[in-house]
Amino acid sequence: MYKLWATLIKDIKILLRDKVGLTLMFVMPILLVIVITSLQASTFELVNENKLPLIICNRDSGDISGQFITAISKTGMSEITDVPKNLTTDQVSSLMHEKDALIAIIIPQDFSSKIIEKAKSVSSKALNDFTSEEDKTISKNTIGESVTMFYNPVLQDSYLKSINGAFLSALQLVESKQILNAIYFSLNNTKLPTALEQDILTNKVKINPIPISKNGSKSIPNATQHNIPAWTIFAMFFVVTSLGSSVVKEKLSGSFVRLKTLPTNYLLSLFSKQITYLGVCLLQAAVIFSLGIWLFPRLGLPPLHLPSDLVSLFIVSLFSGWCAVSYAICIGIFAKTQEQANGFGAVSIVILAALGGILVPSFAMPNSFHLLMKISPLHWCLESYYDLFLEGGNFKDVLKNIFPIIGITLIIQIIALIKLKKNQII
C-alpha cells in the first residue's frame, strides 16, 4: 500500500508540472463547450425566434400579395424588409449582400390577378358537373409567373427546406382563402362572411409535439443537454496529450529500466497512473457540469439539468474516464517519442469523436459508418450520457452501453499488457 501511495504522490507531482497538458485537459474543453453551445443556441434563435433576415420585392399592386406577405410574417421565422418594386433581379441580389439578408422573394406583377383567376376557375369546375373534359384542367395561363426566392448558399439544406415549406404554407393559405370566397360567392351570390372565413381557415387540426423520456418526463432537451455530455467525453479522452507523453517520457528517461531493479513491478506504476488520471477525468466532468449549472444561465444559455439518478451519472463518468485513461496509456506504450504520442493521440481522438457522434450526430452518418461508429468508445460513452440527460434513464437503461465500454477498455488494457510483455518490461 505504501508503494502505491508513494507512486500516486509522484504521478500527481508530475501532472501538476505539466502546465500545457492541464491547459488542454481543462481550458480547451471549457472553451469548446461554451462556444459550441452558444453557436447552437444562436442557430435555434435564427430559425425559431424571428431572426431570419428576409427581403421582399413586391411587384404586384393587388391586395392578395399583401395577404401573402402577412401570412409569411405570421410564420414567425422572418424579419421582413420591403424594397421598391422597380428593382431588377440583379439589384435585389446585390441588396441581399448589403443588408446581410439570407432570403429574398420577388412577387411577380400578375400575382393577385392570377390567384383570383385560378380561384374562379377552380370554383366553377368544382360546381359545374357538366363541364367538358378539356375544361376540367386548370389552364397554365391562370397560374401566372412563379414567386422567385433567392437564398444565400450559407443556409444548410435542412434550413432551406424548412423556410421553403413555411412560404409554401403561406401561399397555400392565400390560395385557399380565394378559392373559398369564389365557391361561396357562386353558391350564395354574396361575399363570404369574415367570421366564417376565419373559422374555416383557422380551425385546423394541430400537431402537438411532446418529448417523452424513459421516466415519463416531458421536459424538452436543450442545446446544453446535448453539448455538455459530448464535450465532457471529449475532454476525458484528451488526457492522452498528458498521460501518453508521461509514459513515453518514462521510457526515454530510463525509468523502465530503473524500476526493474527495484522491489516493485511496473504494473503498480501503471495502476497509479490510472488512478491519478481517472481522478482528473472525474474532475473534468465535475467542472464542465458545474459550468452548465451555474455559468450558462449567466451567459444567457440554457442551464444544465442533471439527471435524477446521480449514482448512474457517477458510474457512467467513472467507466468513461477509465476507458479514456486506458486508451492514453496504450498510446504511450506504443509511441516511441512524445511527438508521436501527442500527434497520433490528438488526431485519433478527433477521428473517434467524429465517428462516435460528438462532432457529427450519429443519425446524420451514412449507413456505411454505423459499424465504425460502434467501434468508437466515445459513441458508447455518449449514448450512456444521453440515456441519462435526454431520456431520463436509470442504471438499468445505461447498462447496455456500459458493457461495450468495459469490453473496449479491457481489450485496450490487454493490448497494452501484451506490448509490455513483448518488450520485457513486465
C-alpha positions as CSV (number, residue, x, y, z in Angstrom):
1,M,0.0,0.0,0.0
2,Y,2.9,2.3,0.8
3,K,4.4,1.7,-2.6
4,L,1.1,2.6,-4.3
5,W,0.8,5.8,-2.2
6,A,4.3,6.9,-3.0
7,T,3.7,6.3,-6.7
8,L,0.5,8.3,-6.6
9,I,2.3,11.2,-5.0
10,K,4.9,11.0,-7.7
11,D,2.4,11.0,-10.5
12,I,0.4,13.9,-9.1
13,K,3.6,16.0,-8.8
14,I,4.4,15.1,-12.5
15,L,0.9,16.0,-13.5
16,L,1.0,19.4,-11.8
17,R,4.2,20.3,-13.5
18,D,2.6,19.7,-16.9
19,K,1.1,23.1,-17.5
20,V,0.4,22.5,-21.2
21,G,-1.3,19.2,-20.5
22,L,-3.5,20.8,-17.8
23,T,-4.5,23.6,-20.1
24,L,-5.5,21.1,-22.9
25,M,-7.4,19.0,-20.4
26,F,-9.4,21.7,-18.7
27,V,-9.3,25.1,-20.6
28,M,-9.8,23.7,-24.1
29,P,-13.0,21.7,-23.3
30,I,-14.4,24.6,-21.3
31,L,-14.0,27.0,-24.2
32,L,-15.3,24.4,-26.6
33,V,-18.5,23.7,-24.6
34,I,-19.2,27.4,-24.2
35,V,-18.5,28.4,-27.8
36,I,-20.4,25.5,-29.4
37,T,-23.4,25.7,-27.1
38,S,-23.6,29.4,-27.8
39,L,-23.4,28.9,-31.5
40,Q,-26.1,26.2,-31.4
41,A,-28.4,28.4,-29.3
42,S,-27.9,31.2,-31.7
43,T,-28.8,28.9,-34.6
44,F,-32.0,27.8,-32.9
45,E,-32.9,31.5,-32.4
46,L,-32.1,32.2,-36.1
47,V,-34.7,29.7,-37.2
48,N,-37.3,29.8,-34.4
49,E,-37.3,33.3,-33.0
50,N,-38.0,35.7,-35.9
51,K,-34.3,36.3,-36.6
52,L,-34.1,35.3,-40.3
53,P,-33.5,38.5,-42.5
54,L,-35.9,38.5,-45.5
55,I,-36.1,41.0,-48.3
56,I,-39.4,41.2,-50.2
57,C,-39.7,42.9,-53.6
58,N,-43.4,43.1,-54.3
59,R,-44.0,44.0,-57.9
60,D,-47.8,43.3,-57.6
61,S,-50.3,46.0,-56.9
62,G,-53.2,43.8,-55.8
63,D,-54.4,43.0,-52.2
64,I,-53.6,39.3,-52.4
65,S,-49.8,39.9,-52.4
66,G,-50.2,41.9,-49.2
67,Q,-52.1,38.9,-47.7
68,F,-49.2,36.7,-48.8
69,I,-46.7,38.9,-47.0
70,T,-48.8,39.0,-43.9
71,A,-49.0,35.2,-43.9
72,I,-45.2,35.0,-44.2
73,S,-44.8,37.3,-41.2
74,K,-47.2,35.2,-39.1
75,T,-44.9,32.1,-39.5
76,G,-42.6,33.8,-37.0
77,M,-39.4,32.9,-39.0
78,S,-38.6,36.2,-40.7
79,E,-37.6,39.8,-40.1
80,I,-39.1,41.3,-43.3
81,T,-37.6,44.3,-45.2
82,D,-39.6,45.7,-48.0
83,V,-37.8,47.2,-51.0
84,P,-39.0,49.2,-54.1
85,K,-40.9,47.1,-56.6
86,N,-39.0,48.5,-59.6
87,L,-35.7,46.9,-58.6
88,T,-34.2,44.4,-61.0
89,T,-33.2,40.9,-60.1
90,D,-29.5,41.9,-60.0
91,Q,-30.3,44.8,-57.7
92,V,-32.2,42.5,-55.3
93,S,-29.3,40.1,-55.3
94,S,-26.9,43.0,-54.5
95,L,-29.2,44.3,-51.8
96,M,-29.1,40.9,-50.1
97,H,-25.3,41.2,-49.7
98,E,-25.6,44.8,-48.5
99,K,-28.2,44.0,-45.8
100,D,-26.8,40.5,-44.9
101,A,-30.2,39.1,-45.8
102,L,-30.3,35.3,-46.2
103,I,-33.5,35.1,-48.2
104,A,-35.2,37.4,-50.8
105,I,-38.6,37.0,-52.5
106,I,-39.8,38.6,-55.7
107,I,-43.5,38.6,-56.1
108,P,-44.5,39.0,-59.9
109,Q,-46.7,41.7,-61.3
110,D,-49.7,39.4,-62.1
111,F,-49.7,37.6,-58.7
112,S,-53.1,38.8,-57.4
113,S,-54.9,38.7,-60.7
114,K,-53.7,35.2,-61.5
115,I,-54.6,33.9,-58.0
116,I,-58.1,35.4,-58.4
117,E,-58.4,33.9,-61.9
118,K,-57.3,30.5,-60.6
119,A,-59.8,30.6,-57.7
120,K,-62.6,31.4,-60.1
121,S,-61.6,28.6,-62.5
122,V,-61.3,26.0,-59.6
123,S,-64.7,27.0,-58.1
124,S,-66.5,26.9,-61.5
125,K,-65.1,23.5,-62.3
126,A,-66.0,22.2,-58.8
127,L,-69.6,23.4,-59.0
128,N,-70.3,22.5,-62.7
129,D,-70.9,18.8,-63.2
130,F,-71.5,19.3,-66.9
131,T,-68.1,20.8,-67.7
132,S,-66.4,19.2,-70.8
133,E,-63.3,17.2,-70.2
134,E,-61.0,19.7,-71.9
135,D,-62.1,22.4,-69.5
136,K,-61.6,20.4,-66.3
137,T,-57.8,21.1,-66.1
138,I,-56.6,24.5,-65.0
139,S,-55.1,26.4,-67.8
140,K,-51.4,27.3,-67.5
141,N,-52.4,30.8,-68.3
142,T,-54.3,31.1,-65.0
143,I,-51.3,30.1,-62.9
144,G,-49.1,33.0,-63.7
145,E,-45.4,33.6,-63.1
146,S,-43.8,31.8,-60.1
147,V,-42.7,33.6,-57.0
148,T,-38.9,33.8,-57.1
149,M,-36.9,33.0,-53.9
150,F,-33.2,33.8,-53.7
151,Y,-31.2,32.4,-50.9
152,N,-27.7,32.6,-49.5
153,P,-25.7,29.4,-50.1
154,V,-24.6,29.5,-46.4
155,L,-28.0,28.2,-45.5
156,Q,-27.9,24.5,-44.9
157,D,-30.3,22.3,-46.9
158,S,-32.4,21.4,-43.8
159,Y,-33.0,25.1,-43.0
160,L,-33.8,25.9,-46.6
161,K,-36.4,23.2,-46.8
162,S,-38.0,24.5,-43.6
163,I,-38.1,28.0,-45.0
164,N,-39.4,26.9,-48.3
165,G,-42.1,24.8,-46.6
166,A,-43.2,27.8,-44.5
167,F,-43.5,30.0,-47.6
168,L,-45.5,27.3,-49.5
169,S,-47.8,27.1,-46.5
170,A,-48.4,30.8,-46.6
171,L,-49.0,30.7,-50.3
172,Q,-51.4,27.8,-49.9
173,L,-53.3,29.7,-47.2
174,V,-53.8,32.7,-49.6
175,E,-54.9,30.5,-52.5
176,S,-57.3,28.5,-50.2
177,K,-58.9,31.8,-49.0
178,Q,-59.5,33.0,-52.5
179,I,-61.0,29.6,-53.6
180,L,-63.3,29.6,-50.6
181,N,-64.5,33.1,-51.4
182,A,-65.1,32.1,-55.0
183,I,-67.1,29.0,-54.2
184,Y,-69.2,30.7,-51.5
185,F,-70.0,33.6,-53.9
186,S,-71.0,31.1,-56.6
187,L,-73.4,29.4,-54.2
188,N,-74.8,32.4,-52.4
189,N,-74.2,35.3,-54.7
190,T,-72.7,37.2,-51.8
191,K,-69.3,37.6,-50.2
192,L,-68.0,35.1,-47.7
193,P,-68.5,36.5,-44.1
194,T,-65.2,37.3,-42.4
195,A,-66.2,35.3,-39.2
196,L,-67.0,32.2,-41.3
197,E,-63.8,32.6,-43.3
198,Q,-61.7,32.8,-40.2
199,D,-63.4,29.8,-38.7
200,I,-62.8,27.7,-41.8
201,L,-59.1,28.7,-42.2
202,T,-58.0,28.8,-38.6
203,N,-60.0,25.9,-37.1
204,K,-57.5,23.2,-38.2
205,V,-56.2,20.0,-36.6
206,K,-52.9,20.8,-34.9
207,I,-49.8,18.8,-34.1
208,N,-48.7,18.9,-30.5
209,P,-45.0,17.6,-30.3
210,I,-44.2,16.2,-26.8
211,P,-40.8,14.6,-26.0
212,I,-41.3,11.5,-23.8
213,S,-38.4,10.2,-21.8
214,K,-37.9,6.8,-20.3
215,N,-39.1,8.0,-16.9
216,G,-42.2,9.7,-18.3
217,S,-40.8,13.2,-18.1
218,K,-41.9,15.7,-20.8
219,S,-39.1,18.2,-20.3
220,I,-37.7,19.4,-23.6
221,P,-33.9,18.8,-24.1
222,N,-31.9,21.9,-24.9
223,A,-28.6,22.7,-26.6
224,T,-26.8,22.4,-23.2
225,Q,-28.2,18.9,-22.5
226,H,-26.8,17.8,-25.9
227,N,-23.4,19.5,-25.8
228,I,-22.1,19.2,-22.2
229,P,-22.1,15.4,-22.1
230,A,-20.5,15.3,-25.6
231,W,-17.6,17.7,-24.8
232,T,-17.1,16.1,-21.3
233,I,-16.3,12.9,-23.0
234,F,-14.0,14.7,-25.5
235,A,-12.2,16.3,-22.6
236,M,-11.7,13.0,-20.8
237,F,-10.2,11.3,-23.9
238,F,-7.9,14.3,-24.4
239,V,-5.9,13.3,-21.3
240,V,-3.9,11.4,-24.0
241,T,-1.9,14.5,-24.5
242,S,-0.6,14.5,-21.0
243,L,-0.7,10.8,-19.9
244,G,0.6,9.4,-23.2
245,S,3.5,11.8,-23.1
246,S,4.2,10.9,-19.4
247,V,4.5,7.2,-20.3
248,V,6.8,7.9,-23.3
249,K,9.0,10.2,-21.1
250,E,9.5,7.5,-18.6
251,K,10.6,5.1,-21.4
252,L,13.1,7.6,-22.8
253,S,14.5,8.7,-19.4
254,G,15.3,5.1,-18.4
255,S,12.6,4.8,-15.7
256,F,11.5,1.5,-17.0
257,V,15.0,0.0,-16.5
258,R,15.4,1.5,-13.1
259,L,12.0,0.2,-12.0
260,K,13.1,-3.4,-12.9
261,T,16.0,-3.1,-10.4
262,L,13.6,-2.1,-7.6
263,P,11.5,-4.5,-5.5
264,T,8.3,-3.5,-7.3
265,N,6.5,-4.0,-10.6
266,Y,5.8,-1.6,-13.4
267,L,2.2,-2.6,-13.3
268,L,2.0,-0.8,-9.9
269,S,3.1,2.4,-11.7
270,L,0.5,1.9,-14.4
271,F,-2.2,1.3,-11.8
272,S,-1.1,4.5,-10.1
273,K,-1.3,6.5,-13.3
274,Q,-4.8,5.1,-14.0
275,I,-6.0,6.2,-10.5
276,T,-4.4,9.7,-10.9
277,Y,-5.8,10.4,-14.3
278,L,-9.1,8.8,-13.5
279,G,-9.4,11.4,-10.8
280,V,-8.6,14.1,-13.4
281,C,-11.4,12.8,-15.7
282,L,-13.9,12.9,-12.9
283,L,-12.7,16.4,-12.0
284,Q,-13.2,17.4,-15.7
285,A,-16.8,16.1,-15.6
286,A,-17.5,18.0,-12.4
287,V,-16.1,21.3,-13.7
288,I,-17.9,21.1,-17.0
289,F,-21.2,20.1,-15.4
290,S,-20.8,22.9,-12.9
291,L,-20.4,25.4,-15.8
292,G,-23.7,24.2,-17.3
293,I,-25.5,24.6,-14.0
294,W,-24.2,27.9,-12.7
295,L,-22.3,29.8,-15.5
296,F,-24.5,29.1,-18.6
297,P,-27.6,30.9,-17.2
298,R,-25.5,34.0,-16.5
299,L,-24.3,33.9,-20.2
300,G,-27.9,33.7,-21.4
301,L,-27.6,30.0,-22.3
302,P,-30.0,27.2,-21.3
303,P,-29.0,25.7,-17.9
304,L,-27.9,22.1,-17.5
305,H,-30.4,19.9,-15.6
306,L,-28.7,17.0,-14.0
307,P,-30.5,13.6,-14.3
308,S,-32.3,12.3,-11.3
309,D,-30.1,9.2,-11.0
310,L,-26.8,10.8,-9.8
311,V,-25.3,7.4,-8.9
312,S,-25.7,6.2,-12.5
313,L,-24.2,9.5,-13.7
314,F,-21.1,8.9,-11.5
315,I,-20.8,5.3,-12.7
316,V,-21.0,6.4,-16.4
317,S,-18.4,9.1,-15.8
318,L,-16.2,6.6,-13.9
319,F,-16.2,4.0,-16.7
320,S,-15.9,6.6,-19.4
321,G,-12.8,8.1,-17.6
322,W,-11.3,4.6,-17.2
323,C,-11.7,3.9,-20.9
324,A,-10.1,7.3,-21.7
325,V,-7.1,6.6,-19.4
326,S,-6.6,3.1,-20.7
327,Y,-6.5,4.4,-24.3
328,A,-4.0,7.1,-23.3
329,I,-1.7,4.6,-21.6
330,C,-1.9,2.3,-24.6
331,I,-0.9,5.1,-26.9
332,G,2.0,6.0,-24.6
333,I,3.3,2.4,-24.5
334,F,3.3,2.1,-28.3
335,A,4.7,5.5,-29.1
336,K,8.4,5.9,-29.4
337,T,8.6,9.7,-28.9
338,Q,6.5,12.3,-27.2
339,E,5.7,13.9,-30.5
340,Q,4.2,10.6,-31.7
341,A,2.1,10.3,-28.6
342,N,0.8,13.8,-28.8
343,G,0.3,13.9,-32.6
344,F,-1.3,10.4,-33.0
345,G,-3.2,10.7,-29.8
346,A,-4.8,14.1,-30.6
347,V,-5.7,13.2,-34.2
348,S,-7.1,9.8,-33.2
349,I,-9.3,11.3,-30.6
350,V,-10.7,13.8,-33.1
351,I,-11.4,10.9,-35.5
352,L,-13.0,8.8,-32.8
353,A,-15.1,11.8,-31.7
354,A,-16.3,12.3,-35.3
355,L,-17.2,8.6,-35.6
356,G,-18.7,8.5,-32.2
357,G,-21.3,11.2,-32.9
358,I,-19.7,14.0,-30.9
359,L,-18.7,16.2,-33.9
360,V,-21.4,14.8,-36.2
361,P,-24.7,13.5,-35.0
362,S,-25.0,9.7,-35.4
363,F,-28.3,9.9,-37.2
364,A,-26.7,12.1,-39.9
365,M,-24.0,9.5,-40.7
366,P,-24.3,7.2,-43.7
367,N,-25.1,3.5,-43.1
368,S,-21.6,2.5,-44.1
369,F,-20.3,4.3,-41.0
370,H,-22.6,2.6,-38.5
371,L,-20.2,-0.3,-37.8
372,L,-17.2,2.1,-37.4
373,M,-19.3,4.2,-35.1
374,K,-19.8,1.2,-32.7
375,I,-16.1,0.6,-32.7
376,S,-15.5,4.1,-31.2
377,P,-15.6,4.0,-27.4
378,L,-16.8,7.7,-27.4
379,H,-20.0,6.5,-29.1
380,W,-20.9,4.2,-26.2
381,C,-19.9,6.9,-23.6
382,L,-22.1,9.4,-25.4
383,E,-25.0,7.1,-25.6
384,S,-24.8,6.4,-21.9
385,Y,-24.8,10.1,-21.0
386,Y,-27.7,10.7,-23.4
387,D,-29.7,7.9,-21.8
388,L,-29.4,9.9,-18.5
389,F,-29.6,13.5,-19.7
390,L,-32.0,13.4,-22.6
391,E,-34.2,10.3,-21.9
392,G,-34.2,10.4,-18.1
393,G,-33.0,6.8,-17.9
394,N,-31.6,4.9,-14.8
395,F,-28.8,2.4,-14.2
396,K,-30.7,-0.4,-15.9
397,D,-31.1,1.7,-19.1
398,V,-27.4,2.6,-19.3
399,L,-26.1,-1.0,-18.7
400,K,-26.4,-1.8,-22.4
401,N,-23.9,0.9,-23.2
402,I,-21.6,0.4,-20.2
403,F,-20.9,-3.2,-21.1
404,P,-19.4,-2.2,-24.5
405,I,-17.3,0.5,-22.7
406,I,-16.0,-2.1,-20.3
407,G,-15.3,-4.5,-23.2
408,I,-13.4,-2.0,-25.2
409,T,-11.4,-0.9,-22.1
410,L,-10.4,-4.5,-21.3
411,I,-9.3,-5.0,-25.0
412,I,-7.2,-1.8,-24.8
413,Q,-5.6,-3.0,-21.5
414,I,-4.8,-6.4,-22.9
415,I,-3.2,-4.9,-25.9
416,A,-1.0,-2.7,-23.7
417,L,0.0,-5.6,-21.5
418,I,0.9,-7.7,-24.5
419,K,3.2,-4.9,-25.7
420,L,4.8,-4.5,-22.3
421,K,5.4,-8.3,-22.1
422,K,6.9,-8.3,-25.6
423,N,9.3,-5.6,-24.6
424,Q,10.1,-7.5,-21.4
425,I,9.1,-4.6,-19.2
426,I,6.8,-6.8,-17.1
